[in-house]
Amino acid sequence: MKTQKKHKTGRREFLRNSLLSVGALSAVPVFDPFGELFRESKPVVSIVKIVDNRVDIAVEKAIDLLGGIKSITKGMHKIMLKPNLVADDPKSTTKPVVVKTLANLMQTAGKEVLIGEGSAAAGGINADNNGVYFTRKPDLLDKLQQQVFDKLGYTEMAKELNIPLINLHTGEMVEVDVPDAKLFKKLTIHKSLSEIDLICSVPMMKTHVLATVTLGMKNLIGLYPGSAYCSVRSCVHEMAENAGSQGVAFEILDMVKANKLGLTVIDGSMAMEGNGPSNGPLVKMDIIIAGTNSLATDMVGAAVMGFQPDEVPTFELAHKSGMKPFSLDEIEIRGEKIETVMRKFVRPNVVPFHDIKSWFGAKEV
């Protein structure tokens, strides 16, 4: 009789098994966010040019290059689309047409679709000419989010598609564990996030003065509810910086690990370079980038912007945690090649959080 060789459980396998065992104990299917981030096979990322301003066609093609929406969402029913609506300014936010096209694709495939966001700021509520302020007050957070949805056209779009808009700042909350946490062993999140099968992150392609770039994973900072962590997220960023977070990487990866991020679609129709995420000059890139591996998709997005992976603190921390891919060579690119659409973006003046604290979250309202 052959003696079986003992298998030593590695760190990433331990994390995956720990997460899956939770689902087994509760008899509820659990989406495995580590499946794509730790698997050995090459992740696929699509790059599609927008032609004649037909953003909708480019989004559809980007999804088709990944195998189609039915394949991507197989076994899933309830999906949340998470645009980047950092504030109520259309120049720095995800264009509604990108989210609308994805919602149409998912509804046609028989999925229940929600749109969720917890925006950072809105003029006249927690932002003025002197700075941006933080609040935990539910009434202000409700006004803030409604103003953002209204001004950016999301309220009208949601009514047209009969899709609920979820204010992730307020309402019923749940506490979830964070595997391999860097800052929070447990996180408080909106209950709706625990009830969905998939989050589709739909960021605008932008640079960022704290994070270097803001793409699919950074977009999940919008899942920190203001009623628990304040908005703007100065409270979170200050706590993370004190714990050693570089480039807001701790707080980004903790939220990624706590949720079901399984599709990223980057809106590169109009991008932002320089001192983003709100005040940089706009660049017409006319591209859509999509993938089911959030790290791979963000690495490709950053490469299109002219950034190497080691320039982005979130990527470096993800790699140290064992997340894959480690390099662009490990990614299968479908559609356009990176070099044919790449533009070297003007770099942001990256600073630590304490350098902007005097005007970003300096006081509570």
Secondary structure, 3 states (H helix, E strand, C coil): CCCCCCCCCCHHHHHHHHHHHHHHHHCCCCCCCHHHHHCCCCCEEEEEECCCCCHHHHHHHHHHHCCCHHHHCCCCCEEEEEECCCCCCHHHCCCHHHHHHHHHHHHHCCCEEEEEECCCCCECCCEECCEEEEECCHHHHHHHHHHHHHHCCHHHHHHHHCCCEEECCCCCEEEEECCCCCCCCEEEEEHHHHHCCEEEEECEEEEECCCEEECCCHHHHHHCCHHHHCECCHHHHHHHHHCCCCCCHHHHHHHHHCCCEEEEEEEEEEEECCCCCCCCCEEEEEEEEEECCHHHHHHHHHHHCCCCHHHCHHHHHHHHCCCCCCCHHHCEEEECCHHHHCCCCCCCCCCCHHHCCCCEEEEEC
